[in-house]
Amino acid sequence: MAFKKEMNFAEESEVLKVLGHPVRLKIVTGLCSKECNVKNIWECLGLPQATVSQHLALLKNKGIITGKREGAEVFYSVIHPLAIKIVGILS
């Protein structure tokens, strides 16, 4: 068995764990196609704003998404290359 030395298995497994939750996977999948603000995300998912905000905070803390402030709104987009690749494979 050969292991790829250039792979960071700890970081990659962390991304997989975070994306392992259905709501977070839905959020990342949606954000891969278009950046959105919190209101659009929770309306599309049909979940309470507080729940969506918790998931967004975790995704942001793990470096999977980033937020860009435009006036009073924050627009989120996916920045982690592995997350983008995973969503592409699943789609």
URWO-V106016 format. One record per residue. SS is DSSP state (a for helix, b for strand, c for the rest). PHI is phi in radians with two decimals (none if undefined). Layout:
<<SS & PHI> <SS & PHI>>
This chain:
<<c & none> <c & -2.00> <c & -1.93> <c & -1.35> <c & -1.20> <c & -1.37> <c & -1.41> <c & -1.75> <a & -1.07> <a & -1.14> <a & -1.16> <a & -1.16> <a & -1.19> <a & -1.14> <a & -1.08> <a & -1.08> <a & -1.10> <a & -1.13> <a & -1.35> <c & -1.25> <c & -1.56> <a & -0.97> <a & -1.17> <a & -1.15> <a & -1.13> <a & -1.09> <a & -1.07> <a & -1.13> <a & -1.05> <a & -1.13> <a & -1.26> <a & -1.20> <a & -1.63> <c & -2.83> <c & -1.26> <b & -2.51> <b & -1.66> <a & -1.04> <a & -1.05> <a & -1.10> <a & -1.14> <a & -1.23> <a & -1.18> <a & -1.14> <a & -1.44> <c & 1.24> <c & -2.02> <c & -1.07> <a & -1.01> <a & -1.11> <a & -1.12> <a & -1.10> <a & -1.07> <a & -1.11> <a & -1.16> <a & -1.10> <a & -1.09> <a & -1.13> <a & -1.06> <a & -1.22> <a & -1.09> <c & -1.52> <c & 1.36> <c & -1.55> <b & -2.19> <b & -2.37> <b & -2.02> <b & -2.12> <b & -1.40> <b & -2.28> <c & 1.16> <c & -1.53> <b & -1.83> <b & -2.06> <b & -1.82> <b & -1.79> <b & -2.57> <b & -1.48> <c & -2.12> <c & -1.47> <a & -1.04> <a & -1.18> <a & -1.09> <a & -1.13> <a & -1.13> <a & -1.08> <a & -1.08> <a & -1.08> <a & -1.15> <a & -1.25> <c & -1.41>>
